[in-house]
Amino acid sequence: MLSAQERVVGEGAHQGFIVNEGEQVIKVSPINPGQTIHVFSAPHWIIEQGGKVVWRLEDQDKVLLKTGSQIQPDSEPFFMEWTSNSEPRPGAYLIRVQGRGGTFPGEILGQYSVSILLWDQNDGHSGTDAPETYEKALLLPISEPGIYNFDECFISGTADLYDIYKILIKPNHSLTLQALPLQWKGTNQKGRVRWEFLNKSFKRMKVGASPFLQTSPFVVKVFHPQVKTDPKPALFYLLVKVEGKVSLVYALQAEIKEGR
């Protein structure tokens, strides 16, 4: 294998050569918390037969995330994607383009084109990813009476396995919260998303699950009574967990009322 050539890029279209027994490395950095990378790669062959290209998507520690290969004359775009968590991790990606099947090392087999798209999350209309820990849980801004809709929440079975939200309810106020699956993606028929509603002591007050492709809502209702000795708002958590290699766009709909 010839020595690898690396360059650092961001979003956009990038080109280079497919080199027999060679490797081109495209580093995508920096990555925002919860950001999804979409990679569309395609070969454009020069030699008449025998060429092969291997695509690899790795994290910053060179851990393989996705891979695939194409053999001449296949020149259809090949797609790879991954979603970082809120740390963010991965904090960078490596796209490796490896050439095979030529007659001698260094032979130009063709050219490649790689298009990179980066998509930011908007959990709870925050512009980012809801964290994975209760200590850093994302506060939903729903303390005053009214109806609230957060319709761009996202979770993925790649690295973004958890979304955790916290909710404050004033004394003598009630909450009706619905979590609605909107758009599933993936091929794992056993994949699902779990919902857990917990109090400040992390006691589960209600749990539920949405199997892959199902769109029935998870609904919870809670009332925080007026207590003279403790006028503080009550703290609750919503835990969203994905299981399996699936992803989900979901909505959170909340209604706050005074009284029951």
TABELCOR-V51416 format. One record per backbone hydrogen bond with DSSP energy under -0.5 kcal/mol. NH is the residue of the N-H (numbers start at 1). CO is the residue of the C=O. If there is no record, write none. Layout:
NH,CO
NH,CO
This chain:
2,21
5,23
7,25
9,27
12,116
14,114
16,112
18,110
19,17
20,107
21,99
22,19
24,97
25,5
26,95
27,7
27,25
28,26
28,93
29,9
29,27
31,91
34,85
35,32
36,119
37,82
38,117
39,80
40,38
40,115
41,39
41,78
42,113
44,111
46,109
47,109
52,100
53,70
54,98
55,68
56,96
57,66
58,56
58,94
59,63
60,92
62,59
65,57
66,57
68,55
70,53
72,51
74,71
78,41
80,39
82,37
84,35
85,89
93,28
94,58
95,26
96,56
96,94
97,24
98,54
98,96
99,19
99,22
100,52
106,20
107,104
109,18
109,107
110,18
111,44
112,16
113,42
114,14
115,40
116,12
117,38
119,36
122,152
123,128
125,122
126,123
137,134
138,164
140,166
142,140
146,256
148,254
150,252
153,250
155,248
156,160
157,246
159,83
161,159
163,240
164,131
165,238
166,138
167,236
169,234
172,224
173,170
173,224
174,257
175,222
176,255
177,220
178,253
179,218
180,178
180,251
181,179
182,249
183,249
185,247
187,245
188,245
189,187
191,188
192,243
193,210
194,241
195,208
196,239
197,206
198,196
198,237
199,203
200,235
202,199
205,197
206,197
208,195
210,193
211,209
212,191
214,211
218,179
219,217
220,177
222,175
224,173
225,223
230,227
234,169
236,167
237,198
238,165
239,196
240,163
241,194
242,161
243,192
246,244
247,185
248,155
249,183
250,153
250,248
251,180
252,150
253,178
254,148
255,176
256,146
257,174
259,172
